[in-house]
Every structure is written in C-alpha cells, then in structure tokens.
Amino acid sequence: MSIFLLATIGGVISLVSTGLGSALAPLFEKWGPLKKYHLSMDFALGVMLSAVAFSLVGPEIVKGQQVGLSLAGLTLGSVFILITDAFMRKPGKILLIATLILHNFPEGMGAGASLAGMSLHNAIPLQLALSIQNLMEGLLLTLLFQSLGMGLMSAVLLGVASGLVEMGGAMTAGLVLNTALNYVPFFLTLAGGAMMMSVLLEIRESISLKRGFSRSQFVTGLFVIPLMNALI
C-alpha cells in the first residue's frame, strides 16, 4: 500500500470519528447547558496530552534522532495555535470553535504521518486516541454551533465538515512523505505541539471563565495511551 494511501486512510479515520461525534449531538441535546458538557471534555483533553507525551512527541525526542526536526515541529505547532489564539481573541465560544477547527490541520498531519511512517503496533494506539478526542471535539463543535443560534442540522453538518480539515492535513502529510519519510518526526511533533497548546489554552479558558475543570477526568485521560500501549 502506498504511503499517500496510508496517510489518506489516517485522514479518513479522523474524518469519520469527528463526523460521528457531530452526529451524536441530537442524543446529547437534552443534557442541558453547554457548561455541563465541558466537564466531560476534560477527559478528551487528558487523552490529547497523553497522545502528545507517549505517541507524538515523547518517543521522537527519546529516540535522539532528528531531534532538531522534532523540536521544530513541536515549536511550530505550538506557535500556530498561539497565533490562532491571538487573532481570534473573542468571547470564549468563538475562540474555542476557531481553535478546534484550525488545530485539526496539523492534527490531521499527525494522523496521516502515523499510519504512513510508524509501525502498525505504534500507530494503532495513537489512532484510537485521536479518534476518542475527535468524537468529543465533533460533539463539542456541534453543540457550540447550536449555542450560537444555529439549527441542529446545520450545526451537525458544520461539525462533520470540520473533519475535512483533518483529512486535508493527512493528505498533505502523505504527499510530502511520499517523497521523504524523514519528515515523519516533524509531522508527528507538529501535531503534538498543536494539541499540547490547545489543551493548555482550553484549561486556561476553563479556569478564567470559571466553568469548572474535572481533574479526575483529565487524569483518567492521561492514562489512555500508556494503557493501550501495554494492551496492544
């Protein structure tokens, strides 16, 4: 199977998981205020940080190979989200929507690069982790769109469409990796930097807006990748 096709499959997995999360929105519509849902999002934040530490960034740094490329990816991914935050500094919901959608591109690059350039044993836990947090992100995006006054169907369609950004990122990674697999560490750490900064900004936002932060759910999410690595 070609490198580009493998990367594209990674993008399809991200697209489907994000779309599924959005499609679940009608089931959660009766849960009440959006604030209650944010507490369950804390588990996904833990999963994201777990993926950064144990799959995207940590292993590449520990290898000691192409450390410069890995650090460049980590820095660029982090700066990308910081710039997004700076330009989109509006009321919480708008900022969160913009950050979630824009960080999907480097995240999609990581999803594609993992399938194209990592062993299946190492790629599966990462794909599962990304799918878990994509489910939560797709659902959260749809609920956020609704909270801005959109109809349910329009909000669901926009949530599903946000997965296309990840698909684009994965295909972009596939095109580059088809020429040089040496860039795998860059794409993985680029996704890691974007995810790490997104988590930090979301935690900061939760604290500043006083909407609550579930430490227990967050810590539980942190154990997802190590647990899957041990089981697979």
N, C-alpha and C positions, 0 to 999 in steps of 0.2 A: 504494500500500500504506500502511495506517495506521501511525502512529508506534508505537502499542501493539503491533501485529503484528510490526513490525520488531524492537522490543525483545524480544518473546517469542521470535522466531527466534534472537536472540543468546543467550537463555537456553537454548533447545533445543540449540544448538551446544555450550554449556558442559556441559549435562547429558549429551549423547551422548559427548563426549570424556572426561569423568570416568568415565562408565559403562564405556567401552571400556578405559580404564586399569585399572579394577577387574576387568573380565572377563579381562584378560591375566594376572592373578595366578597362576592354575594353571600357566602356562608358566614362570613365574619361581620357582615354589615350590622347585625343585631347586637354586637358585643358592647356597643355604647361608645363613649367618647374616644377619640383617637389617642388621648393620653394613656388610656389603659393598654392600648396595643403596644405602645413604645416600650413598656416593661418587658414584653416578650421579645422585642427586637434586641434586647441586651444579650440574649443567648447567641444570636447571629453575629453580634459584634465580637463576642468571645471566640466564635468559630473562625471569623475572619483573622483575628490576631493570632490564633493558633496556626492557621494556614501560613501566615507570614513567617512565624518563627520556625515551624517544623517542616515546611514544604517549599516555600518560595525563596526566602532569604537565608535562613539559618544554614541549610545544607550547602548552599553555594559558597558561603563565607567559610564554613568549616573545611570544605574541600581544599581551600587555599589556592585554587586555580582560577585564573581570570578574575582575581579579587577586584581589580580596578574597574573592570566592566560591570561586575556585580554591584559595586558601590555607586557607580554612575547610574545604573538603572534604579537603584533604591532612592538615590537623591532626586533624580528626575521625576520619578513617580510621586514622591512626597511634595516636591515643589509644584508639580502640576495641580495637585489638589489644593495646596495653599493659595496658588494664584486664582483658582476657581473660587475659593472661599472669599478672597479679597474682592474680586469683581462682582460676585453675586451676593454681597452682604446686604440682604434684605430680611424681612421677617422670617422667622425660623422655617416655616413650611417651604417657602420658595428656595431658600438656601439648601435645605435638605434634598429637595427634588433635583435641583441643579447638580449637586454634588453626587447624588446616587447615579444619575444618568451619565454624567461626564466621566466618572471613575470606572464606568462599565467598559470603556475602550481599552485602557491598559489592563484591566482585569480580564477582558476577553483575550488579549495578547498572551496573558499568563495561562489561560485555559488552553489555548491553541498550542503554545510552546510546550506545555507539559506533556500533551499526547504525542506531539511530533518529536520531542527531543529527550524525553525521560523514559525509563523502563516502565512497563505496564504496572509492575509492583509498586513503584513510587508514584505513578500518575493517578491510579485509582483513588487512593485516599484524598488527594488534592481535588479531583473531580467531584467526589462526594461532598467534600467540604464546601466547594464553590456552589454546588447545587443546593445545599442546605441554605446557605446565606442568600442565594439567588431567589429561592422560594420566598424567604422573608422580605427581601428587597422588592420583589414583584408585587407582593401583597401590600407592603407599606406604601409603595408608589401609587398604587391604585386607590388606596384609602386617602392618601394625601391629595390626589387629584379630585376625589369626591369632596374632600373638605374645602376645596377652593370653589365649589359650586357646580362641578361637572356632573352630568348624568352618569349612572352606573356603567352603562355600556361604553360610553366614550372613555371613561376612566380606565376600564378594563383594557380596551383597545390600545390606549396610550401606554399602559403598563406592559402589555405584551410587546408593543413596538420598541420599548426601551431595550429589550433583549437583542434587537437588531444591532445596537451599538456594540455589544459584546461580540456578536457574530462578525462584524466588521473588523474588530480588533484581532480576533482569532485568524481571520483570513489574511490580514496584513502581516501578522507574525508568520503565517505559513508561506507567504510569498518570499519574505526575507530569508527564512530558514531553509527554503528550497535551494537557496544559493550558498548559504553558510550556516551550518549548525552551531558554529562557535558563538552565535548570538543568543543561544538558549538562556544562559545565565542572565543576560541583560533583560530579556523579556520577562523572565520569572521575577527578578528583583524589581523591575519596573512596576509590575502588578502588585508586588509586595509593598513597595513604597506608597502606592496609591491607596491600597487597602488599609495600611497602618495609619496613614494620615487621616483617612476617612473615619476610622474608628476613634481616633483622638479628638477630632472635631465634633463628632456626634456625642461623645461623652461630655466634652466641654459644653456643647449646646444643651444637653440634658440637665447639667448642673446649673448653668446660667438661667435657664428658663424654669428651673425648679419643677420639672415634670417627673422627677424620680429616676432612680437608677438601681436596677436589681443586681447587686454584687454576686448573689448566689447563681443567677442565670448566666452572668458573664463568666464567672469562674468555671461553671459547668461546660460552657462552650470552649473554654481554653483547653479542655482535656480531650476534645473530639479527635484531633489529628493524632496525638500520641496513642490514643486508644485504637484508632483504625489502623495505624502503622503496626501495632502489636498483634492485631487480629488477622490482618491480611498477610 
